Amino acid sequence: MIGKRGVRIALCSLALVAATTTWAPAGQAHAPAPLDCTGRENITYGGLGLSSAPTSVTVDGVYHCTDPTGHRVTAQYRTEGTTTATCLLLASNQSREKLRYADGSTSVIAYRSGPSARLLGVNTAVLDGVVISGRGKGSTAEKVIQTLPASLPTDCVLAGGIRHTTAFTHLSIHP
């Protein structure tokens, strides 16, 4: 039986795959459109091993976004925080992400962890957040991250653990 968390992860994974397709059901056509972004990021950890000891995490990436009017905008971002993840699963995350849009405006999003699942070496995590300053202040944010295996499975148990990986992301900011 799949719980609510499993369903949410599956749906978010589908959203990430279909991120270039946009549509609005008739019942939601009047709802404000989100800022919808896809991207790729490089993640650096303080060292992920088998224990869930807190470790630092730094992320650098680029989003390609579509705003509610249909205009495309690019945003570079950096995320800094801590995680109690292991090489097997993301457990918890507290981080702040600063986006710098091509037009010079910025946003800062504070995230907390959401559900996470691992299948065939790909870790899918959902982070819930809120825009705490800049463009879209007060809006809610949801980020889906799919990390790809970037090292050998043995790196998890070696001294220092996993230090780097890449991920594909999908970010929605809802007014």
Steps between C-alpha positions, in 0.01 A plus 500: 500500500636841408458776756435868443874568494560239229221639288635853539850390400368313197294799392791738546722270296247505219485878523877518465496280190216700347630840613504636147130431458265757651124479528225619730186297560178694453433495876836663571514744211418793732774412755816715489766331290823405673851589396605165356872414477714206397871476552814308560716538807836397642481391864798495737468323836724511805503121463206260478557162656283235659439700818247781508731750669427859393716616209523815293350522153568762233320511167575706189270489200297671232122505462317558173165644603169595346317780681119522529481709179690237300830689482817298547761612750827348620612503862832395647479375855702391799366300791673458834387294794531181700362154450484181703499292185679173451626368168184292494233762566444869564368521855465868583612829354509860616624738233471839335516551127581835340383545141643776282277552196635618164318834548700566819222428751550241775302262720599313815317177580518327840450122464422221738504136407211305361461139389787313337530165321781308330449274200777344289758740641298815422395694809186711459436757771231765541583820687230737620585865545397860510644803322629711789630799304514656156290409198194301608544566873242304698441244222527127563761294321533132424823354366538146370858376480612184323862421579688275264758243605832679450732264681560135571285336769818432698561877536222504758702291747846639425651771717339834424196352328333646192601861439339594167201416284282660235124531491211603281249729667153641462395810696150645526438830676130559569372851577 
